[in-house]
Amino acid sequence: MTDDNDLAHMSFEDALRALEEVVAKLERGDVPLDQSIALYERGAALRARCEAKLKEAEEKVSKITLDGTGALTGSTPVEGL
């Protein structure tokens, strides 16, 4: 498993792939309890990373404004930033 420093630099796709691997291992149910707990903690961190990356993308998209013809006219600040 990668450490938290690597997690902070993971792309959404990499974090999602790693989360899917964690879920698959936990669903199989063939890992010892201690390892299951560590996997669960890792899965929670990966889920948080995916949510953060999705929020980033959503904020970027929400800043973009288009005019009536679909042409880019500028950007607007995202509320709360």
PyMOL Python script that loads the backbone (N, CA, C, O; Angstrom):
from pymol import cmd

cmd.read_pdbstr("""\
ATOM      1  N   MET A   1       0.839  -1.180   0.000  1.00  0.00           N
ATOM      2  CA  MET A   1       0.000   0.000   0.000  1.00  0.00           C
ATOM      3  C   MET A   1       0.883   1.242   0.000  1.00  0.00           C
ATOM      4  O   MET A   1       1.985   1.234   0.547  1.00  0.00           O
ATOM      5  N   THR A   2       0.385   2.305  -0.620  1.00  0.00           N
ATOM      6  CA  THR A   2       1.124   3.556  -0.636  1.00  0.00           C
ATOM      7  C   THR A   2       0.842   4.337   0.628  1.00  0.00           C
ATOM      8  O   THR A   2      -0.181   4.128   1.280  1.00  0.00           O
ATOM      9  N   ASP A   3       1.755   5.242   0.978  1.00  0.00           N
ATOM     10  CA  ASP A   3       1.540   6.035   2.183  1.00  0.00           C
ATOM     11  C   ASP A   3       0.662   7.253   1.888  1.00  0.00           C
ATOM     12  O   ASP A   3       0.273   7.490   0.745  1.00  0.00           O
ATOM     13  N   ASP A   4       0.357   8.019   2.940  1.00  0.00           N
ATOM     14  CA  ASP A   4      -0.537   9.167   2.794  1.00  0.00           C
ATOM     15  C   ASP A   4       0.038  10.231   1.879  1.00  0.00           C
ATOM     16  O   ASP A   4      -0.716  10.940   1.214  1.00  0.00           O
ATOM     17  N   ASN A   5       1.357  10.358   1.830  1.00  0.00           N
ATOM     18  CA  ASN A   5       1.988  11.334   0.946  1.00  0.00           C
ATOM     19  C   ASN A   5       1.689  10.988  -0.508  1.00  0.00           C
ATOM     20  O   ASN A   5       1.387  11.875  -1.306  1.00  0.00           O
ATOM     21  N   ASP A   6       1.770   9.711  -0.856  1.00  0.00           N
ATOM     22  CA  ASP A   6       1.423   9.281  -2.208  1.00  0.00           C
ATOM     23  C   ASP A   6      -0.057   9.518  -2.476  1.00  0.00           C
ATOM     24  O   ASP A   6      -0.433   9.911  -3.580  1.00  0.00           O
ATOM     25  N   LEU A   7      -0.887   9.284  -1.486  1.00  0.00           N
ATOM     26  CA  LEU A   7      -2.326   9.468  -1.617  1.00  0.00           C
ATOM     27  C   LEU A   7      -2.657  10.910  -1.989  1.00  0.00           C
ATOM     28  O   LEU A   7      -3.542  11.150  -2.810  1.00  0.00           O
ATOM     29  N   ALA A   8      -1.960  11.860  -1.398  1.00  0.00           N
ATOM     30  CA  ALA A   8      -2.213  13.278  -1.659  1.00  0.00           C
ATOM     31  C   ALA A   8      -1.896  13.670  -3.101  1.00  0.00           C
ATOM     32  O   ALA A   8      -2.368  14.701  -3.581  1.00  0.00           O
ATOM     33  N   HIS A   9      -1.115  12.869  -3.781  1.00  0.00           N
ATOM     34  CA  HIS A   9      -0.740  13.172  -5.164  1.00  0.00           C
ATOM     35  C   HIS A   9      -1.438  12.272  -6.180  1.00  0.00           C
ATOM     36  O   HIS A   9      -1.178  12.373  -7.379  1.00  0.00           O
ATOM     37  N   MET A  10      -2.319  11.397  -5.710  1.00  0.00           N
ATOM     38  CA  MET A  10      -3.015  10.474  -6.610  1.00  0.00           C
ATOM     39  C   MET A  10      -4.046  11.200  -7.452  1.00  0.00           C
ATOM     40  O   MET A  10      -4.733  12.105  -6.978  1.00  0.00           O
ATOM     41  N   SER A  11      -4.143  10.798  -8.690  1.00  0.00           N
ATOM     42  CA  SER A  11      -5.222  11.300  -9.536  1.00  0.00           C
ATOM     43  C   SER A  11      -6.523  10.639  -9.090  1.00  0.00           C
ATOM     44  O   SER A  11      -6.512   9.653  -8.354  1.00  0.00           O
ATOM     45  N   PHE A  12      -7.623  11.186  -9.536  1.00  0.00           N
ATOM     46  CA  PHE A  12      -8.921  10.596  -9.223  1.00  0.00           C
ATOM     47  C   PHE A  12      -8.973   9.154  -9.703  1.00  0.00           C
ATOM     48  O   PHE A  12      -9.416   8.263  -8.977  1.00  0.00           O
ATOM     49  N   GLU A  13      -8.520   8.931 -10.926  1.00  0.00           N
ATOM     50  CA  GLU A  13      -8.589   7.595 -11.512  1.00  0.00           C
ATOM     51  C   GLU A  13      -7.752   6.580 -10.736  1.00  0.00           C
ATOM     52  O   GLU A  13      -8.184   5.448 -10.516  1.00  0.00           O
ATOM     53  N   ASP A  14      -6.556   6.992 -10.323  1.00  0.00           N
ATOM     54  CA  ASP A  14      -5.695   6.088  -9.547  1.00  0.00           C
ATOM     55  C   ASP A  14      -6.306   5.779  -8.183  1.00  0.00           C
ATOM     56  O   ASP A  14      -6.280   4.637  -7.725  1.00  0.00           O
ATOM     57  N   ALA A  15      -6.858   6.814  -7.537  1.00  0.00           N
ATOM     58  CA  ALA A  15      -7.477   6.616  -6.224  1.00  0.00           C
ATOM     59  C   ALA A  15      -8.699   5.717  -6.335  1.00  0.00           C
ATOM     60  O   ALA A  15      -8.918   4.855  -5.484  1.00  0.00           O
ATOM     61  N   LEU A  16      -9.494   5.914  -7.378  1.00  0.00           N
ATOM     62  CA  LEU A  16     -10.679   5.081  -7.570  1.00  0.00           C
ATOM     63  C   LEU A  16     -10.291   3.630  -7.837  1.00  0.00           C
ATOM     64  O   LEU A  16     -10.913   2.711  -7.305  1.00  0.00           O
ATOM     65  N   ARG A  17      -9.278   3.428  -8.649  1.00  0.00           N
ATOM     66  CA  ARG A  17      -8.803   2.070  -8.942  1.00  0.00           C
ATOM     67  C   ARG A  17      -8.314   1.389  -7.659  1.00  0.00           C
ATOM     68  O   ARG A  17      -8.625   0.224  -7.412  1.00  0.00           O
ATOM     69  N   ALA A  18      -7.552   2.121  -6.852  1.00  0.00           N
ATOM     70  CA  ALA A  18      -7.052   1.561  -5.593  1.00  0.00           C
ATOM     71  C   ALA A  18      -8.207   1.266  -4.639  1.00  0.00           C
ATOM     72  O   ALA A  18      -8.189   0.259  -3.932  1.00  0.00           O
ATOM     73  N   LEU A  19      -9.203   2.138  -4.617  1.00  0.00           N
ATOM     74  CA  LEU A  19     -10.375   1.912  -3.767  1.00  0.00           C
ATOM     75  C   LEU A  19     -11.123   0.657  -4.209  1.00  0.00           C
ATOM     76  O   LEU A  19     -11.562  -0.131  -3.371  1.00  0.00           O
ATOM     77  N   GLU A  20     -11.269   0.469  -5.501  1.00  0.00           N
ATOM     78  CA  GLU A  20     -11.927  -0.737  -6.009  1.00  0.00           C
ATOM     79  C   GLU A  20     -11.174  -1.995  -5.597  1.00  0.00           C
ATOM     80  O   GLU A  20     -11.794  -3.012  -5.289  1.00  0.00           O
ATOM     81  N   GLU A  21      -9.841  -1.938  -5.588  1.00  0.00           N
ATOM     82  CA  GLU A  21      -9.029  -3.082  -5.163  1.00  0.00           C
ATOM     83  C   GLU A  21      -9.245  -3.367  -3.683  1.00  0.00           C
ATOM     84  O   GLU A  21      -9.357  -4.526  -3.282  1.00  0.00           O
ATOM     85  N   VAL A  22      -9.303  -2.319  -2.873  1.00  0.00           N
ATOM     86  CA  VAL A  22      -9.547  -2.486  -1.435  1.00  0.00           C
ATOM     87  C   VAL A  22     -10.904  -3.134  -1.213  1.00  0.00           C
ATOM     88  O   VAL A  22     -11.025  -4.080  -0.433  1.00  0.00           O
ATOM     89  N   VAL A  23     -11.920  -2.630  -1.893  1.00  0.00           N
ATOM     90  CA  VAL A  23     -13.277  -3.171  -1.739  1.00  0.00           C
ATOM     91  C   VAL A  23     -13.311  -4.650  -2.139  1.00  0.00           C
ATOM     92  O   VAL A  23     -13.930  -5.467  -1.457  1.00  0.00           O
ATOM     93  N   ALA A  24     -12.648  -4.985  -3.236  1.00  0.00           N
ATOM     94  CA  ALA A  24     -12.631  -6.377  -3.692  1.00  0.00           C
ATOM     95  C   ALA A  24     -11.992  -7.285  -2.646  1.00  0.00           C
ATOM     96  O   ALA A  24     -12.495  -8.377  -2.378  1.00  0.00           O
ATOM     97  N   LYS A  25     -10.885  -6.837  -2.054  1.00  0.00           N
ATOM     98  CA  LYS A  25     -10.217  -7.638  -1.028  1.00  0.00           C
ATOM     99  C   LYS A  25     -11.123  -7.825   0.191  1.00  0.00           C
ATOM    100  O   LYS A  25     -11.215  -8.923   0.739  1.00  0.00           O
ATOM    101  N   LEU A  26     -11.785  -6.758   0.608  1.00  0.00           N
ATOM    102  CA  LEU A  26     -12.671  -6.845   1.772  1.00  0.00           C
ATOM    103  C   LEU A  26     -13.882  -7.725   1.479  1.00  0.00           C
ATOM    104  O   LEU A  26     -14.336  -8.468   2.349  1.00  0.00           O
ATOM    105  N   GLU A  27     -14.401  -7.646   0.264  1.00  0.00           N
ATOM    106  CA  GLU A  27     -15.571  -8.460  -0.094  1.00  0.00           C
ATOM    107  C   GLU A  27     -15.245  -9.943  -0.132  1.00  0.00           C
ATOM    108  O   GLU A  27     -16.095 -10.777   0.179  1.00  0.00           O
ATOM    109  N   ARG A  28     -14.005 -10.278  -0.516  1.00  0.00           N
ATOM    110  CA  ARG A  28     -13.613 -11.689  -0.542  1.00  0.00           C
ATOM    111  C   ARG A  28     -13.650 -12.279   0.861  1.00  0.00           C
ATOM    112  O   ARG A  28     -13.960 -13.457   1.041  1.00  0.00           O
ATOM    113  N   GLY A  29     -13.334 -11.455   1.850  1.00  0.00           N
ATOM    114  CA  GLY A  29     -13.399 -11.903   3.232  1.00  0.00           C
ATOM    115  C   GLY A  29     -12.318 -12.873   3.650  1.00  0.00           C
ATOM    116  O   GLY A  29     -12.460 -13.564   4.659  1.00  0.00           O
ATOM    117  N   ASP A  30     -11.242 -12.934   2.892  1.00  0.00           N
ATOM    118  CA  ASP A  30     -10.190 -13.899   3.217  1.00  0.00           C
ATOM    119  C   ASP A  30      -8.941 -13.249   3.810  1.00  0.00           C
ATOM    120  O   ASP A  30      -7.864 -13.846   3.799  1.00  0.00           O
ATOM    121  N   VAL A  31      -9.084 -12.027   4.326  1.00  0.00           N
ATOM    122  CA  VAL A  31      -7.948 -11.363   4.954  1.00  0.00           C
ATOM    123  C   VAL A  31      -8.146 -11.357   6.469  1.00  0.00           C
ATOM    124  O   VAL A  31      -9.275 -11.260   6.951  1.00  0.00           O
ATOM    125  N   PRO A  32      -7.057 -11.459   7.210  1.00  0.00           N
ATOM    126  CA  PRO A  32      -7.153 -11.440   8.673  1.00  0.00           C
ATOM    127  C   PRO A  32      -7.754 -10.122   9.167  1.00  0.00           C
ATOM    128  O   PRO A  32      -7.730  -9.109   8.467  1.00  0.00           O
ATOM    129  N   LEU A  33      -8.284 -10.157  10.366  1.00  0.00           N
ATOM    130  CA  LEU A  33      -8.971  -9.004  10.945  1.00  0.00           C
ATOM    131  C   LEU A  33      -8.095  -7.757  10.947  1.00  0.00           C
ATOM    132  O   LEU A  33      -8.549  -6.690  10.536  1.00  0.00           O
ATOM    133  N   ASP A  34      -6.857  -7.871  11.400  1.00  0.00           N
ATOM    134  CA  ASP A  34      -5.966  -6.701  11.449  1.00  0.00           C
ATOM    135  C   ASP A  34      -5.773  -6.090  10.068  1.00  0.00           C
ATOM    136  O   ASP A  34      -5.790  -4.869   9.912  1.00  0.00           O
ATOM    137  N   GLN A  35      -5.590  -6.940   9.073  1.00  0.00           N
ATOM    138  CA  GLN A  35      -5.416  -6.456   7.711  1.00  0.00           C
ATOM    139  C   GLN A  35      -6.726  -5.857   7.180  1.00  0.00           C
ATOM    140  O   GLN A  35      -6.706  -4.882   6.429  1.00  0.00           O
ATOM    141  N   SER A  36      -7.846  -6.437   7.568  1.00  0.00           N
ATOM    142  CA  SER A  36      -9.144  -5.894   7.158  1.00  0.00           C
ATOM    143  C   SER A  36      -9.342  -4.481   7.692  1.00  0.00           C
ATOM    144  O   SER A  36      -9.846  -3.604   6.990  1.00  0.00           O
ATOM    145  N   ILE A  37      -8.942  -4.272   8.937  1.00  0.00           N
ATOM    146  CA  ILE A  37      -9.063  -2.943   9.533  1.00  0.00           C
ATOM    147  C   ILE A  37      -8.168  -1.952   8.795  1.00  0.00           C
ATOM    148  O   ILE A  37      -8.589  -0.833   8.499  1.00  0.00           O
ATOM    149  N   ALA A  38      -6.942  -2.357   8.501  1.00  0.00           N
ATOM    150  CA  ALA A  38      -6.027  -1.487   7.763  1.00  0.00           C
ATOM    151  C   ALA A  38      -6.574  -1.187   6.366  1.00  0.00           C
ATOM    152  O   ALA A  38      -6.482  -0.056   5.890  1.00  0.00           O
ATOM    153  N   LEU A  39      -7.140  -2.197   5.715  1.00  0.00           N
ATOM    154  CA  LEU A  39      -7.734  -1.986   4.398  1.00  0.00           C
ATOM    155  C   LEU A  39      -8.925  -1.035   4.475  1.00  0.00           C
ATOM    156  O   LEU A  39      -9.098  -0.177   3.610  1.00  0.00           O
ATOM    157  N   TYR A  40      -9.734  -1.189   5.499  1.00  0.00           N
ATOM    158  CA  TYR A  40     -10.890  -0.319   5.670  1.00  0.00           C
ATOM    159  C   TYR A  40     -10.440   1.137   5.856  1.00  0.00           C
ATOM    160  O   TYR A  40     -11.018   2.052   5.270  1.00  0.00           O
ATOM    161  N   GLU A  41      -9.407   1.337   6.672  1.00  0.00           N
ATOM    162  CA  GLU A  41      -8.864   2.682   6.876  1.00  0.00           C
ATOM    163  C   GLU A  41      -8.325   3.253   5.572  1.00  0.00           C
ATOM    164  O   GLU A  41      -8.534   4.426   5.260  1.00  0.00           O
ATOM    165  N   ARG A  42      -7.639   2.422   4.825  1.00  0.00           N
ATOM    166  CA  ARG A  42      -7.098   2.854   3.523  1.00  0.00           C
ATOM    167  C   ARG A  42      -8.245   3.203   2.572  1.00  0.00           C
ATOM    168  O   ARG A  42      -8.181   4.194   1.845  1.00  0.00           O
ATOM    169  N   GLY A  43      -9.279   2.389   2.586  1.00  0.00           N
ATOM    170  CA  GLY A  43     -10.435   2.653   1.737  1.00  0.00           C
ATOM    171  C   GLY A  43     -11.104   3.970   2.083  1.00  0.00           C
ATOM    172  O   GLY A  43     -11.532   4.706   1.193  1.00  0.00           O
ATOM    173  N   ALA A  44     -11.195   4.272   3.371  1.00  0.00           N
ATOM    174  CA  ALA A  44     -11.792   5.540   3.796  1.00  0.00           C
ATOM    175  C   ALA A  44     -10.958   6.721   3.306  1.00  0.00           C
ATOM    176  O   ALA A  44     -11.508   7.733   2.872  1.00  0.00           O
ATOM    177  N   ALA A  45      -9.637   6.595   3.374  1.00  0.00           N
ATOM    178  CA  ALA A  45      -8.757   7.664   2.892  1.00  0.00           C
ATOM    179  C   ALA A  45      -8.868   7.820   1.375  1.00  0.00           C
ATOM    180  O   ALA A  45      -8.878   8.939   0.863  1.00  0.00           O
ATOM    181  N   LEU A  46      -8.949   6.706   0.664  1.00  0.00           N
ATOM    182  CA  LEU A  46      -9.094   6.763  -0.793  1.00  0.00           C
ATOM    183  C   LEU A  46     -10.432   7.368  -1.196  1.00  0.00           C
ATOM    184  O   LEU A  46     -10.505   8.131  -2.160  1.00  0.00           O
ATOM    185  N   ARG A  47     -11.487   7.033  -0.464  1.00  0.00           N
ATOM    186  CA  ARG A  47     -12.809   7.610  -0.741  1.00  0.00           C
ATOM    187  C   ARG A  47     -12.766   9.119  -0.541  1.00  0.00           C
ATOM    188  O   ARG A  47     -13.319   9.869  -1.345  1.00  0.00           O
ATOM    189  N   ALA A  48     -12.116   9.563   0.523  1.00  0.00           N
ATOM    190  CA  ALA A  48     -11.996  10.998   0.783  1.00  0.00           C
ATOM    191  C   ALA A  48     -11.217  11.685  -0.338  1.00  0.00           C
ATOM    192  O   ALA A  48     -11.561  12.796  -0.743  1.00  0.00           O
ATOM    193  N   ARG A  49     -10.174  11.032  -0.837  1.00  0.00           N
ATOM    194  CA  ARG A  49      -9.389  11.601  -1.949  1.00  0.00           C
ATOM    195  C   ARG A  49     -10.255  11.718  -3.196  1.00  0.00           C
ATOM    196  O   ARG A  49     -10.222  12.742  -3.878  1.00  0.00           O
ATOM    197  N   CYS A  50     -11.024  10.690  -3.499  1.00  0.00           N
ATOM    198  CA  CYS A  50     -11.909  10.736  -4.672  1.00  0.00           C
ATOM    199  C   CYS A  50     -12.933  11.856  -4.532  1.00  0.00           C
ATOM    200  O   CYS A  50     -13.188  12.589  -5.488  1.00  0.00           O
ATOM    201  N   GLU A  51     -13.516  11.989  -3.353  1.00  0.00           N
ATOM    202  CA  GLU A  51     -14.500  13.048  -3.129  1.00  0.00           C
ATOM    203  C   GLU A  51     -13.868  14.427  -3.293  1.00  0.00           C
ATOM    204  O   GLU A  51     -14.482  15.325  -3.868  1.00  0.00           O
ATOM    205  N   ALA A  52     -12.645  14.601  -2.790  1.00  0.00           N
ATOM    206  CA  ALA A  52     -11.954  15.887  -2.915  1.00  0.00           C
ATOM    207  C   ALA A  52     -11.676  16.220  -4.379  1.00  0.00           C
ATOM    208  O   ALA A  52     -11.877  17.355  -4.810  1.00  0.00           O
ATOM    209  N   LYS A  53     -11.214  15.229  -5.140  1.00  0.00           N
ATOM    210  CA  LYS A  53     -10.929  15.465  -6.558  1.00  0.00           C
ATOM    211  C   LYS A  53     -12.212  15.772  -7.332  1.00  0.00           C
ATOM    212  O   LYS A  53     -12.208  16.621  -8.224  1.00  0.00           O
ATOM    213  N   LEU A  54     -13.302  15.093  -7.000  1.00  0.00           N
ATOM    214  CA  LEU A  54     -14.579  15.384  -7.656  1.00  0.00           C
ATOM    215  C   LEU A  54     -15.054  16.795  -7.316  1.00  0.00           C
ATOM    216  O   LEU A  54     -15.569  17.502  -8.182  1.00  0.00           O
ATOM    217  N   LYS A  55     -14.885  17.201  -6.074  1.00  0.00           N
ATOM    218  CA  LYS A  55     -15.287  18.551  -5.670  1.00  0.00           C
ATOM    219  C   LYS A  55     -14.458  19.591  -6.414  1.00  0.00           C
ATOM    220  O   LYS A  55     -14.992  20.599  -6.875  1.00  0.00           O
ATOM    221  N   GLU A  56     -13.149  19.348  -6.535  1.00  0.00           N
ATOM    222  CA  GLU A  56     -12.282  20.250  -7.307  1.00  0.00           C
ATOM    223  C   GLU A  56     -12.803  20.411  -8.724  1.00  0.00           C
ATOM    224  O   GLU A  56     -12.933  21.529  -9.222  1.00  0.00           O
ATOM    225  N   ALA A  57     -13.098  19.298  -9.369  1.00  0.00           N
ATOM    226  CA  ALA A  57     -13.581  19.334 -10.745  1.00  0.00           C
ATOM    227  C   ALA A  57     -14.917  20.061 -10.833  1.00  0.00           C
ATOM    228  O   ALA A  57     -15.135  20.856 -11.747  1.00  0.00           O
ATOM    229  N   GLU A  58     -15.802  19.791  -9.893  1.00  0.00           N
ATOM    230  CA  GLU A  58     -17.104  20.442  -9.881  1.00  0.00           C
ATOM    231  C   GLU A  58     -16.961  21.956  -9.731  1.00  0.00           C
ATOM    232  O   GLU A  58     -17.669  22.716 -10.392  1.00  0.00           O
ATOM    233  N   GLU A  59     -16.054  22.390  -8.871  1.00  0.00           N
ATOM    234  CA  GLU A  59     -15.831  23.819  -8.669  1.00  0.00           C
ATOM    235  C   GLU A  59     -15.271  24.470  -9.926  1.00  0.00           C
ATOM    236  O   GLU A  59     -15.664  25.584 -10.272  1.00  0.00           O
ATOM    237  N   LYS A  60     -14.362  23.792 -10.609  1.00  0.00           N
ATOM    238  CA  LYS A  60     -13.809  24.342 -11.852  1.00  0.00           C
ATOM    239  C   LYS A  60     -14.899  24.488 -12.901  1.00  0.00           C
ATOM    240  O   LYS A  60     -14.983  25.510 -13.583  1.00  0.00           O
ATOM    241  N   VAL A  61     -15.726  23.473 -13.027  1.00  0.00           N
ATOM    242  CA  VAL A  61     -16.795  23.507 -14.026  1.00  0.00           C
ATOM    243  C   VAL A  61     -17.813  24.586 -13.673  1.00  0.00           C
ATOM    244  O   VAL A  61     -18.319  25.275 -14.559  1.00  0.00           O
ATOM    245  N   SER A  62     -18.118  24.736 -12.382  1.00  0.00           N
ATOM    246  CA  SER A  62     -19.126  25.710 -11.990  1.00  0.00           C
ATOM    247  C   SER A  62     -18.664  27.145 -12.210  1.00  0.00           C
ATOM    248  O   SER A  62     -19.497  28.049 -12.273  1.00  0.00           O
ATOM    249  N   LYS A  63     -17.373  27.376 -12.328  1.00  0.00           N
ATOM    250  CA  LYS A  63     -16.854  28.713 -12.587  1.00  0.00           C
ATOM    251  C   LYS A  63     -17.043  29.134 -14.039  1.00  0.00           C
ATOM    252  O   LYS A  63     -17.082  30.328 -14.337  1.00  0.00           O
ATOM    253  N   ILE A  64     -17.157  28.192 -14.916  1.00  0.00           N
ATOM    254  CA  ILE A  64     -17.237  28.497 -16.347  1.00  0.00           C
ATOM    255  C   ILE A  64     -18.641  28.994 -16.675  1.00  0.00           C
ATOM    256  O   ILE A  64     -19.638  28.381 -16.293  1.00  0.00           O
ATOM    257  N   THR A  65     -18.698  30.104 -17.382  1.00  0.00           N
ATOM    258  CA  THR A  65     -19.994  30.625 -17.822  1.00  0.00           C
ATOM    259  C   THR A  65     -19.990  30.736 -19.338  1.00  0.00           C
ATOM    260  O   THR A  65     -18.976  31.072 -19.950  1.00  0.00           O
ATOM    261  N   LEU A  66     -21.123  30.451 -19.920  1.00  0.00           N
ATOM    262  CA  LEU A  66     -21.272  30.525 -21.370  1.00  0.00           C
ATOM    263  C   LEU A  66     -22.358  31.524 -21.711  1.00  0.00           C
ATOM    264  O   LEU A  66     -23.314  31.694 -20.955  1.00  0.00           O
ATOM    265  N   ASP A  67     -22.209  32.195 -22.866  1.00  0.00           N
ATOM    266  CA  ASP A  67     -23.270  33.085 -23.304  1.00  0.00           C
ATOM    267  C   ASP A  67     -24.331  32.284 -24.042  1.00  0.00           C
ATOM    268  O   ASP A  67     -24.233  31.060 -24.126  1.00  0.00           O
ATOM    269  N   GLY A  68     -25.331  32.952 -24.572  1.00  0.00           N
ATOM    270  CA  GLY A  68     -26.442  32.282 -25.239  1.00  0.00           C
ATOM    271  C   GLY A  68     -26.044  31.446 -26.436  1.00  0.00           C
ATOM    272  O   GLY A  68     -26.755  30.508 -26.796  1.00  0.00           O
ATOM    273  N   THR A  69     -24.907  31.772 -27.068  1.00  0.00           N
ATOM    274  CA  THR A  69     -24.459  31.010 -28.234  1.00  0.00           C
ATOM    275  C   THR A  69     -23.547  29.853 -27.852  1.00  0.00           C
ATOM    276  O   THR A  69     -23.128  29.072 -28.707  1.00  0.00           O
ATOM    277  N   GLY A  70     -23.245  29.749 -26.568  1.00  0.00           N
ATOM    278  CA  GLY A  70     -22.357  28.684 -26.117  1.00  0.00           C
ATOM    279  C   GLY A  70     -20.901  29.094 -26.074  1.00  0.00           C
ATOM    280  O   GLY A  70     -20.032  28.274 -25.781  1.00  0.00           O
ATOM    281  N   ALA A  71     -20.619  30.382 -26.369  1.00  0.00           N
ATOM    282  CA  ALA A  71     -19.236  30.865 -26.339  1.00  0.00           C
ATOM    283  C   ALA A  71     -18.838  31.182 -24.899  1.00  0.00           C
ATOM    284  O   ALA A  71     -19.651  31.662 -24.109  1.00  0.00           O
ATOM    285  N   LEU A  72     -17.606  30.914 -24.579  1.00  0.00           N
ATOM    286  CA  LEU A  72     -17.082  31.183 -23.251  1.00  0.00           C
ATOM    287  C   LEU A  72     -17.017  32.689 -23.042  1.00  0.00           C
ATOM    288  O   LEU A  72     -16.415  33.394 -23.852  1.00  0.00           O
ATOM    289  N   THR A  73     -17.620  33.195 -21.978  1.00  0.00           N
ATOM    290  CA  THR A  73     -17.616  34.619 -21.695  1.00  0.00           C
ATOM    291  C   THR A  73     -16.752  34.983 -20.499  1.00  0.00           C
ATOM    292  O   THR A  73     -16.479  36.164 -20.280  1.00  0.00           O
ATOM    293  N   GLY A  74     -16.325  34.028 -19.741  1.00  0.00           N
ATOM    294  CA  GLY A  74     -15.506  34.314 -18.567  1.00  0.00           C
ATOM    295  C   GLY A  74     -15.780  33.289 -17.487  1.00  0.00           C
ATOM    296  O   GLY A  74     -16.294  32.199 -17.735  1.00  0.00           O
ATOM    297  N   SER A  75     -15.426  33.674 -16.307  1.00  0.00           N
ATOM    298  CA  SER A  75     -15.688  32.761 -15.186  1.00  0.00           C
ATOM    299  C   SER A  75     -16.217  33.562 -14.023  1.00  0.00           C
ATOM    300  O   SER A  75     -16.005  34.771 -13.929  1.00  0.00           O
ATOM    301  N   THR A  76     -16.896  32.885 -13.154  1.00  0.00           N
ATOM    302  CA  THR A  76     -17.455  33.514 -11.966  1.00  0.00           C
ATOM    303  C   THR A  76     -16.899  32.805 -10.742  1.00  0.00           C
ATOM    304  O   THR A  76     -16.605  31.611 -10.802  1.00  0.00           O
ATOM    305  N   PRO A  77     -16.751  33.523  -9.632  1.00  0.00           N
ATOM    306  CA  PRO A  77     -16.222  32.872  -8.429  1.00  0.00           C
ATOM    307  C   PRO A  77     -17.193  31.837  -7.896  1.00  0.00           C
ATOM    308  O   PRO A  77     -18.410  31.983  -8.013  1.00  0.00           O
ATOM    309  N   VAL A  78     -16.643  30.801  -7.315  1.00  0.00           N
ATOM    310  CA  VAL A  78     -17.465  29.765  -6.702  1.00  0.00           C
ATOM    311  C   VAL A  78     -17.798  30.218  -5.300  1.00  0.00           C
ATOM    312  O   VAL A  78     -16.916  30.666  -4.567  1.00  0.00           O
ATOM    313  N   GLU A  79     -19.031  30.110  -4.924  1.00  0.00           N
ATOM    314  CA  GLU A  79     -19.480  30.522  -3.604  1.00  0.00           C
ATOM    315  C   GLU A  79     -18.697  29.784  -2.519  1.00  0.00           C
ATOM    316  O   GLU A  79     -18.518  28.569  -2.596  1.00  0.00           O
ATOM    317  N   GLY A  80     -18.242  30.507  -1.529  1.00  0.00           N
ATOM    318  CA  GLY A  80     -17.548  29.888  -0.408  1.00  0.00           C
ATOM    319  C   GLY A  80     -16.043  29.770  -0.585  1.00  0.00           C
ATOM    320  O   GLY A  80     -15.359  29.296   0.323  1.00  0.00           O
ATOM    321  N   LEU A  81     -15.515  30.181  -1.714  1.00  0.00           N
ATOM    322  CA  LEU A  81     -14.065  30.093  -1.913  1.00  0.00           C
ATOM    323  C   LEU A  81     -13.428  31.443  -1.759  1.00  0.00           C
ATOM    324  O   LEU A  81     -12.211  31.570  -1.891  1.00  0.00           O
TER     325      LEU A  81
END
""", "prot")
cmd.dss("prot")
cmd.show_as("cartoon", "prot")
cmd.util.cbc("prot")
cmd.orient("prot")
